[in-house]
Amino acid sequence: MEWLSIVFVILIWQNESVAVSSVIDDCTNRHTPVDIVLMLDGTWDFEPTEYALFRTVLEDQVTKMNINFTQSRIGLILYNNTWQLNEFHLNTDITNVLLTITHRYGRPKTGEGLTFALQTFRRTGVPKIMILISCGQSTDDVTQPAQRLRDFGIAFYVIGVATRVEGGIDVRNASLQEWTAIASRPRQPEDKYIFIPEQFNLALLYSLIPSICNQIQYQDRKIKGSVGNHSLHYIYTFVLRADEHPSLGITAVGLLDDQPIEVYSSKYWNWVPKTQWMKNNMPAEYWKTGNLKMEALNLTVLEIMQDNCESAVCVLQWRVGCEAEKLGNESLILQKLIEEYHLNGEHVQATNSSWQLAAPVQHASPPGQVLKGARNISRQIGDFLQKECVDQEMRRFIIYDDKEPSAPHATVLPPRNSSRSCILLSCMATGFYPRDIRMSFQKNGVKVPDEDGVISTGTRPNGDGTFQLRKTLEIVECLDPYNVLYECVVEHASTKYLQTLQIINMDGMCGFMLRVRSGIVLTSLFLLMLSHVFFYWFIEKWTNGK
């Protein structure tokens, strides 16, 4: 029966203790479930020796796995242009299933293989990887099924098997354009999803593992949900007057998510809380320790300013702190540590701040503009940055900050045209607290990855203790082969329900726009014709009357 045109051998390898295999386990969380689908060309374009090598690699990895019915799964799709119902397998006896995989012949039907993969592997909530090993151009269309797989969140790798020939690489009958249409789009310049090796061997298969590991980790973080970024910053300002009345003025403020939580002033020489939850939850030992640290820091800074200042009035400011991403499982992932200095408004470089990440490159200090003695400050705040900022202080501040949640007011802005794209869709949420929020665009019910044209303002404070966020989706191609419905989805801790706002049905919008434009043209023509008729009628009537 050749009308169905595909052979499938499906394996479900489920493993509780290992993410995918003993190799991939080295760079993934052991408790991260993963779905990996391998699509193997079973036609005559694939050499039997290469085919046997591929099966050997699979058997080698399977023997190292503890098979059971939880968590990770691996599927194998074998495709060509013949189909027999008794060759479909769903079996946990992996060894026996592998023995049934033999080299077949025919012509590749990659498109139908991709369609089958989408129908079979639709488990949600896990990273999804697909690896296509192809050595011949497909006899059917691959563009649409590949696009739908990518829309479903599957990372797609393509191996175009080739052999070395005189003058370069022979990619046989495969089309690089076709592989490009199938593979995932790179998120970063260094990302690689298409491999055209000179020889299909073990080293090739293992060379993909670092990229696959990075993709699994990336998808896992997205699935767990980045519910927002948190920041904890301390800004210090020292003003030294060296005139006939020398003095040192000091102010400092601690900011959690850009909101003041504690302040220090040389007027009182101690830290005081700025929020009720800081006052209620922080013990007396916390304030005592903070005041003692400031006393030691004041002496250090005074010496530094005397060494660096030449004017009668000198101002030294610096900012230290950390920024972290909060996932849906409440874990905090460090994003960056911050230590930056300004002397009289000019950025200056600390001498040994190996973690100084905040200063933008365009504002980096020229060589030699170094704050002498800053290493003494770095030494005193080093433990805070590296050990306490995220795991201790930020974590407990977030817990204590139990302000009554405020639900976001979400709106979609009218779609507008862009000079370089079909249309821009915008979604905005404002007035929410806490700042943790998730906003995404959906295309026909499937989340649009942020790297596919989504621009975000980032979560910003409103000034009244609440926050706002706006995202814009740039749609480059206006015409789609099927109806496309775009929606904005907002999720916030203040409500247990998702807010889903329908933005636009692309076919309707484009049609509406075209009808409006056509209507304007037709109306103009009609009015022009009507004016001519009225003009001739008026002239004729005026002439006859005359």
C-alpha positions in Angstrom: 0.0 0.0 0.0 1.9 3.0 -1.2 -0.8 5.6 -0.8 0.1 6.3 2.8 3.8 6.5 1.9 5.7 6.2 5.2 7.2 3.6 7.5 7.3 4.4 11.3 9.1 2.6 14.0 8.3 4.4 17.3 10.2 3.9 20.5 9.2 5.3 23.8 12.3 5.4 26.1 11.2 6.6 29.4 13.7 7.3 32.1 13.3 8.6 35.6 16.9 9.2 36.7 18.4 10.3 33.4 17.3 13.2 31.3 17.8 11.6 27.9 21.0 9.5 27.9 24.1 9.0 29.9 25.8 11.7 27.8 23.1 14.4 27.7 22.7 13.8 31.5 26.0 15.5 32.0 24.6 18.9 31.1 20.9 18.7 32.1 19.0 18.5 35.3 18.4 14.8 36.2 14.8 15.5 36.9 14.1 17.4 33.7 11.8 15.3 31.4 12.6 15.6 27.7 11.0 14.5 24.5 13.5 13.8 21.6 12.4 12.6 18.2 14.8 11.2 15.7 13.8 11.1 12.0 15.9 8.7 9.9 15.9 8.5 6.2 15.3 4.9 5.3 15.6 5.2 1.5 18.2 4.0 -0.9 20.0 7.4 -0.6 21.2 6.3 2.9 24.1 3.9 2.7 23.6 0.6 4.6 26.9 1.1 6.5 25.8 4.5 7.7 22.5 3.1 8.7 24.1 0.3 10.7 26.3 2.9 12.5 23.3 4.9 13.4 21.6 1.9 14.9 24.8 1.0 16.8 24.9 4.4 18.4 21.3 4.1 19.5 21.9 0.7 21.0 25.0 1.9 22.8 23.0 4.7 24.5 19.9 2.7 25.3 21.9 0.0 27.2 23.0 2.8 29.6 19.5 3.9 30.4 17.2 2.7 33.2 14.0 2.2 31.3 10.6 2.8 33.0 7.4 4.7 32.5 8.2 8.2 33.9 9.6 11.4 32.6 11.8 11.3 29.5 10.9 9.9 26.1 12.8 9.3 22.8 11.0 8.5 19.6 12.4 7.2 16.3 10.6 7.8 13.0 11.8 5.8 10.0 10.5 7.2 6.7 10.3 6.2 3.0 7.6 5.7 0.4 6.2 2.3 1.5 3.9 1.4 4.4 3.0 -1.8 6.0 0.6 -1.9 9.0 2.5 -4.7 10.8 5.6 -2.5 10.9 4.2 0.0 13.4 5.7 -0.7 16.9 5.0 0.8 20.3 7.1 -1.3 22.6 9.0 -0.9 25.8 11.3 -3.8 25.0 13.9 -1.5 23.4 16.4 -4.1 22.4 13.9 -6.1 20.4 12.5 -3.0 18.7 16.0 -1.9 17.7 16.6 -5.3 16.1 13.6 -4.7 13.9 15.0 -1.5 12.4 16.5 -2.4 9.0 17.7 -0.5 6.0 14.8 0.0 3.6 14.5 1.6 0.2 12.4 4.0 -1.8 12.3 7.8 -2.0 12.0 10.1 1.0 8.6 11.5 2.1 10.0 13.9 4.7 6.8 16.0 4.8 4.6 13.2 5.9 7.1 12.1 8.5 7.0 15.6 10.0 3.2 15.6 10.0 3.2 12.3 11.8 5.6 13.6 14.4 3.3 16.5 15.2 0.4 14.2 15.6 2.2 11.7 17.8 4.5 13.8 20.0 2.2 16.5 21.5 3.0 16.2 25.2 3.1 19.6 26.7 5.2 20.9 29.5 8.5 19.4 28.5 11.4 20.4 26.2 11.1 19.0 22.7 14.0 18.3 20.4 13.7 16.9 16.8 16.7 15.7 14.8 16.3 14.9 11.1 18.9 12.9 9.4 18.4 13.3 5.7 20.4 12.5 2.6 17.9 13.1 -0.2 15.5 15.9 -1.2 11.9 15.1 -0.2 9.3 14.2 -2.8 6.6 16.1 -0.8 6.3 19.5 0.8 8.1 20.1 4.1 7.6 23.8 4.7 4.2 23.7 6.3 4.6 20.7 8.6 8.1 22.0 9.7 6.6 25.4 10.5 3.8 23.9 12.6 6.3 21.8 14.5 8.4 24.9 15.3 5.2 26.8 16.3 4.6 24.0 18.8 7.9 24.8 20.4 10.0 22.0 19.0 13.7 22.8 18.4 14.6 21.3 15.0 18.1 20.1 14.0 19.0 18.8 10.5 21.9 16.6 9.6 22.4 16.5 5.8 24.6 13.4 5.3 27.3 14.0 2.7 30.6 12.4 1.5 33.8 14.1 0.5 34.4 14.2 -3.2 37.0 15.9 -5.3 36.7 19.7 -5.0 34.6 19.8 -1.9 31.5 18.3 -0.3 28.9 16.4 -2.2 25.5 16.8 -0.5 24.0 14.2 -2.8 20.5 15.0 -3.9 19.6 17.0 -0.7 18.6 20.6 -0.9 20.2 23.1 1.4 17.2 25.3 0.9 14.9 22.5 2.0 17.0 21.9 5.2 17.0 25.6 5.9 13.2 25.6 5.7 13.0 22.8 8.2 15.6 23.7 10.8 14.9 26.1 13.7 15.9 29.7 13.4 19.0 30.6 15.4 18.4 32.7 18.5 22.0 33.7 18.8 24.7 34.1 16.0 26.5 31.1 17.4 23.5 28.9 17.3 23.7 26.1 14.7 20.8 23.9 13.6 22.0 22.6 10.3 25.0 20.2 10.0 26.5 19.0 6.7 29.3 16.7 7.7 31.9 15.2 5.4 31.2 11.8 6.9 28.5 10.3 9.0 30.2 9.0 12.1 30.1 8.7 15.8 31.9 12.0 16.4 29.2 13.8 14.4 26.4 12.6 16.6 28.2 13.4 19.8 29.1 16.9 18.4 25.4 17.9 18.5 25.1 17.2 22.3 26.3 20.6 23.6 23.9 22.4 21.4 21.0 20.0 22.3 21.9 20.5 26.0 21.7 24.2 25.7 18.4 24.0 23.9 16.9 21.7 26.6 18.0 24.0 29.3 16.6 27.0 27.4 13.2 25.3 26.9 13.1 24.0 30.4 13.5 27.6 31.8 10.8 28.9 29.5 8.4 26.0 30.5 8.9 26.6 34.2 8.1 30.1 33.4 10.1 33.2 33.9 7.6 35.0 36.1 9.7 38.1 36.3 13.1 39.6 37.2 14.0 40.9 40.7 16.7 43.3 41.6 18.3 44.3 44.8 20.5 47.4 44.6 22.2 49.6 47.2 23.2 53.2 46.1 25.7 55.1 48.2 26.4 58.8 48.0 29.4 60.4 49.8 29.9 64.2 49.7 33.3 65.4 51.0 33.8 69.2 51.7 37.4 70.2 52.1 36.9 73.9 52.7 37.4 75.7 56.1 34.5 73.6 57.4 35.4 70.0 56.4 32.5 67.6 56.5 31.4 64.2 55.1 27.8 63.7 54.2 26.5 60.2 53.6 23.3 58.8 52.2 22.4 55.3 51.1 19.3 53.6 50.0 18.4 50.0 49.5 16.1 49.3 46.5 14.1 46.1 46.0 12.7 46.0 42.5 13.4 49.8 42.3 11.3 50.5 45.4 13.0 51.9 48.5 13.0 49.5 51.4 15.7 51.0 53.8 17.8 54.2 54.0 20.9 55.4 55.8 21.8 59.0 56.5 24.7 60.7 58.3 22.0 62.8 60.0 21.2 59.8 62.2 24.1 57.5 61.4 21.9 54.4 61.2 19.7 52.4 58.8 15.9 52.8 59.1 13.2 50.8 57.3 11.1 52.5 54.6 8.4 49.8 54.4 6.2 48.3 57.0 7.2 44.8 56.1 10.9 45.6 56.7 10.0 47.1 60.1 7.9 44.1 61.1 10.2 41.3 59.9 13.8 42.4 60.2 15.2 41.6 63.7 17.2 44.1 65.7 20.4 42.2 64.9 19.9 43.0 61.2 19.9 46.8 61.9 22.8 46.5 64.3 25.0 44.6 61.9 24.2 47.0 59.1 25.1 50.0 61.2 28.5 48.4 62.2 29.3 47.7 58.5 28.5 51.3 57.6 30.8 52.6 60.3 33.7 50.6 58.8 32.8 51.5 55.3 32.6 55.2 56.1 36.3 55.2 57.3 37.4 53.3 54.1 35.5 55.7 51.8 36.9 58.8 53.6 40.5 57.6 52.9 39.6 56.8 49.2 38.1 60.3 48.7 41.1 62.0 50.2 43.3 60.1 47.8 41.2 60.8 44.7 39.6 64.2 45.2 41.3 67.5 44.3 38.4 69.9 44.4 36.9 71.6 47.4 33.7 69.6 47.0 33.9 65.9 45.9 31.1 63.5 45.3 31.6 59.7 45.2 28.7 57.5 44.3 28.6 53.8 43.7 26.0 51.1 43.2 26.2 47.5 44.2 23.7 44.7 44.0 22.3 41.8 42.0 19.6 40.9 39.6 17.9 37.5 39.3 15.2 35.7 37.3 12.4 34.1 39.3 11.1 30.9 37.8 7.6 29.3 38.3 9.0 26.9 40.9 10.1 29.9 43.1 13.8 29.4 42.4 16.0 32.5 41.8 18.6 32.3 38.9 21.4 34.9 39.2 21.6 37.1 36.1 24.3 39.5 37.0 26.2 41.1 39.9 26.7 44.9 39.9 29.5 47.1 41.2 30.0 50.5 39.6 31.5 53.8 40.7 31.1 57.4 39.8 33.4 60.2 40.9 32.1 63.7 40.4 29.7 62.4 37.8 32.3 60.5 35.8 32.4 56.7 35.7 35.5 55.2 37.2 36.8 51.7 37.2 37.4 49.7 40.4 40.8 48.0 40.4 39.8 44.4 41.1 36.1 44.0 40.5 36.0 40.8 38.5 32.2 40.7 38.7 31.7 44.3 37.5 29.1 43.7 34.8 26.8 46.7 35.0 28.8 49.5 33.2 27.7 49.7 29.6 30.5 49.2 27.1 29.9 52.6 25.5 30.4 54.3 29.0 33.4 52.2 30.0 36.3 54.1 31.5 39.3 54.8 29.4 42.5 53.0 30.5 44.1 54.6 33.5 40.9 56.2 34.9 40.8 54.0 38.0 39.4 54.8 41.4 42.5 54.4 43.7 41.7 52.3 46.7 38.4 51.0 45.4 39.6 47.4 46.1 39.2 48.2 49.8 35.5 48.8 49.2 35.3 45.7 47.0 36.8 43.6 49.7 34.2 44.7 52.2 31.2 44.1 49.9 32.6 41.0 48.2 30.9 38.5 50.5 27.6 40.3 50.2 27.7 40.2 46.4 28.9 36.6 46.0 27.2 34.9 48.9 24.3 37.0 50.3 22.7 39.2 47.7 20.5 36.6 45.9 20.4 33.5 48.1 19.9 35.4 51.4 18.8 39.0 51.2 16.8 39.1 48.0 15.1 35.8 48.8 13.8 36.8 52.2 12.9 40.3 51.1 10.6 38.9 48.4 9.0 36.6 51.0 8.5 39.5 53.5 7.2 41.8 50.8 3.6 40.7 51.3 1.8 43.7 49.9 -1.7 43.1 48.8 -1.6 41.9 45.2 -3.0 44.2 42.5 -4.4 42.7 39.3 -3.1 44.0 36.0 -5.3 46.0 33.7 -4.6 44.5 30.3 -5.4 46.1 27.0 -4.5 45.5 23.4 -3.6 48.5 21.4 -4.9 49.1 17.8 -2.8 47.3 15.2 -0.6 49.6 13.2 1.5 49.4 10.1 5.3 49.5 10.1 7.6 50.6 7.3 9.4 47.3 7.3 6.7 44.8 8.3 3.1 44.0 7.6 1.7 45.0 11.0 2.6 45.6 14.7 0.5 44.1 17.4 0.8 45.6 21.0 -0.4 44.3 24.4 0.0 46.3 27.6 -0.6 45.5 31.3 -0.4 48.1 34.0 -1.3 48.7 37.7 -0.2 45.2 38.8 1.7 44.2 41.9 3.9 42.2 42.6 6.0 42.8 39.5 6.2 39.1 38.6 4.1 38.8 35.5 4.0 36.7 32.3 2.8 38.1 29.0 2.9 36.3 25.7 1.5 36.3 22.2 -0.3 33.2 20.9 -0.7 32.3 17.2 -3.6 30.0 16.8 -3.2 28.9 20.4 0.5 28.3 20.2 2.9 30.6 22.0 5.0 32.8 19.8 8.7 32.6 21.0 10.1 36.0 22.1 12.9 35.7 19.6 10.3 35.6 16.7 9.8 39.4 16.6 8.6 40.1 20.2 9.8 43.4 21.6 9.4 44.1 25.3 9.7 47.3 27.3 10.5 45.2 30.4 8.7 45.6 33.7 8.7 49.2 34.8 7.6 51.0 38.0 4.6 53.3 37.7 5.6 55.4 40.7 2.7 54.4 42.9 4.1 51.0 43.9 2.6 49.2 40.9 4.2 48.2 37.6 3.6 48.1 33.9 4.7 46.0 30.9 4.2 46.3 27.2 5.1 43.9 24.5 4.9 44.3 20.7 4.9 41.6 18.1 6.2 42.5 14.7 4.6 40.4 11.9 6.8 40.5 8.8 4.6 38.5 6.4 0.9 39.6 6.2 -0.4 36.8 4.1 -0.6 33.3 5.7 -1.7 30.1 4.0 -4.4 29.6 6.6 -6.4 31.7 9.0 -4.2 33.1 11.8 -5.7 34.3 15.1 -3.4 36.3 17.4 -4.1 36.6 21.1 -2.4 38.2 24.1 -2.1 36.1 27.3 -1.4 37.7 30.7 -0.7 35.7 33.8 -0.3 37.3 37.2 -0.3 36.1 40.9 -3.2 38.4 41.7 -5.6 36.2 39.8 -5.8 32.5 39.3 -7.1 32.8 35.8 -5.3 33.7 32.6 -6.4 36.8 30.9 -6.7 36.1 27.2 -7.4 39.0 24.9 -8.1 38.5 21.2 -6.1 40.9 19.2 -6.8 40.2 15.5 -7.7 37.6 13.0 -5.0 38.2 10.3 -7.2 37.2 7.4 -10.0 39.4 8.6 -7.7 42.4 9.4 -5.8 42.2 6.1 -9.1 41.8 4.3 -10.6 44.7 6.2 -7.7 46.9 5.4 -7.8 46.0 1.7 -11.6 46.5 1.6 -11.2 49.9 3.3 -8.5 50.9 0.9 -10.5 49.6 -2.1 -13.6 51.3 -0.6 -11.8 54.6 -0.5 -10.7 54.3 -4.1 -14.2 53.2 -5.3 -15.9 55.9 -3.3 -13.5 58.5 -4.7 -14.3 57.3 -8.2 -18.0 57.3 -7.5 -17.9 60.8 -6.1 -15.9 62.0 -9.1 -18.4 60.5 -11.5 -21.3 61.9 -9.5 -19.7 65.4 -9.5 -19.3 65.2 -13.3 -22.9 64.1 -13.8 -24.1 66.9 -11.5 -21.8 69.4 -13.3 -23.2 68.5 -16.7 -26.8 68.5 -15.4 -26.2 71.9 -13.8 -24.7 73.4 -17.1 -27.5 71.9 -19.2 -30.2 73.3 -16.9 -28.5 76.6 -16.6 -28.2 76.8 -20.5 -31.8 75.9 -21.1 -33.0 78.3 -18.4 -31.0 81.0 -19.9 
